[in-house]
Amino acid sequence: MRFPHSTWAACMLATLAFGWALAAEGGNKAEGSGPQKLKVALDGNCAVCAIGGKTVKGKPEFKSTFQGLEYYFPSKEIKEKFDAEPERFAAQNMGYCNVCSVDMHQQVKGNPAIYAIHDSKIYLFANQDAKKKFEENPSRYAGGEPKKNEGSGQRVPRREGS
């Protein structure tokens, strides 16, 4: 299989940019040094509504945190629906870019503002190029969620048939 160099380069640049952004924002703070600002998922759009096919801006007063991302909702009722089943509505692959997981076997945090809905699930991407690749062949990348390698404690990409 030929290795897609453009995907590798794009994902590596996204990883570096994410690290630089964390450093610039004071990321990796020591415990007790103040609250860290979480990334807002889906550019503030409601995850529950997005899976239902609607783009609805959420409100910061109705928010939930799941797997390191903040999700906004337009109402208390929709927030409660998310809170009851966050795995159903939250970003897949723990917010990592599935394209990077499949093509590079690397975990690269997805950008919470770059996402797609496929098969009633939300996927985040490292950049627009990764999103485009996913949209061109979603069946290749939708199953790219890593699973835990029970022997080593490391995360490894899921392969077809596993």
N, C-alpha and C positions, 0 to 999 in steps of 0.2 A: 504494500500500500504506500502510495506516495504521500509524504508529509506536507501538509499545506503551510508553506512558509509565511504567507500573508496572514493567516490566522494566528500563527505562533507570534509573529511580530506584533500584531495588533493587540493580542492578549497580554504580551509582556509589557508593552507600552501602557496598557490600562493598569496593570499591576504596579508599575513604577509611579504612574500618575496618582493612583490611589494612595500609595505610601507617602508620596510627597504631600498630598493634600492632608493626610493624617498628621504628618509632622508640622505642617503649617498651621493646622488648627489646634496643635498641642495634643494630638492623639497619643496613645500609649502613656497616659498620665499614670502616675503611681496612685495606688489606692488611697483614698482619703484626701486627694488633692482637689476635690470638687467634682461635680457631676459632669459626665461626658455627654455631649450632644449626640443623639442617635440620628441616623439617616432616616429620612422619611421615605417610605416605600411608595412606589408607583406615582411619584411626583405629586403626592397628596391626594390622588384619586382613590376612591373607595374600592377595596379588593372584592368585597361581596358584590357590589354593583357591577364591577368589571367582569366577573365571571358570569353574571347574568346578562352580559352584552351591553351594558350601559356605562358611559363615562360620567361619573358624578364626583365632583370635588368634595372631599371630606373636610371636616372642621377640626382644628386642633383640640377643641374641648371634648371631642369624642374620639379618643385615641387608645390604642392598645399596642403593647410591645410584644413581639414574638421573634425569636431567633435573631436578636440584635437590630431589628428594624422597627420603626414606628409606623403603624397603620392608622390612617384617619378615616372617619366615617361621617356621613351626613346626619346621623341621628343616634340616639342611645339604643334604640331597638336593633338597628343594623350592627352596631358595635357588639351588642349582646349575642347576636347571631354568630359573629366572628369569634368571640370569646368562647362560645360553646364548642366550636370545631375549628380552631386556628389552622390545623394541618390541611384542612379542606380548602381554605381560602388564601393561605399565605403563599409566598413565592416558593417554588419547587427548588430542590437541591440546596436547601438551606441558604438560598440567596446567591449561590455561586453560579457563574456562567456555564451553562451546559455545553456550549460549543467548545469552550476552553477545556472542560473536563473530558470531552470525547476526543477532540483533535490533538490536544497536548498532554492529556492525562495529568493536568494541573488544576488546582483549585484557585480560581481567580474570582474575587468578589464581583458580583454583578452590580451594575449601576442601578440604583433604585428608580431612576427616571427613565431607563431604557428597558422596556418590557414588552412581552407579547402574551396573548391568551391563546392556548391551544388545548383542545380537548377538555375544556372547563378547568384548566390549570394555568397558573401565572408563572412565567419564566423571565428571569432577569438576565441581562447581557452586559458584558464588559464594555462594549462599544456598539456603534451602529452596524459595523461590518459583521460582527458576530450575530446580531439580530437578523440581518439580511440572510446570512447562511442558514440560520434556523428556519426562517420563513420559507426558504427554497426547498428545504428537506426536513420538515419537522419530525418525521418518524425516525430519522437517524439520530437526532439530538434529544428528543423528548425522554428517551430512556437512559440518558447520560448521567443520571444521578449517582453519586458515589455511594458505595456501601462500605460498612466497616469491615476491615480485614481482621477477623477474630484473633488470629495468632499474633499480630504485631501491634494492634491498636492504631495502625495507620489507616487512612481512608484511601480506597482504591476505586477507580471507575468501574461501574457495572458494565459488563460485556453482554452482548446478545446471548440469550439462552441461559443467563444466570439469574 
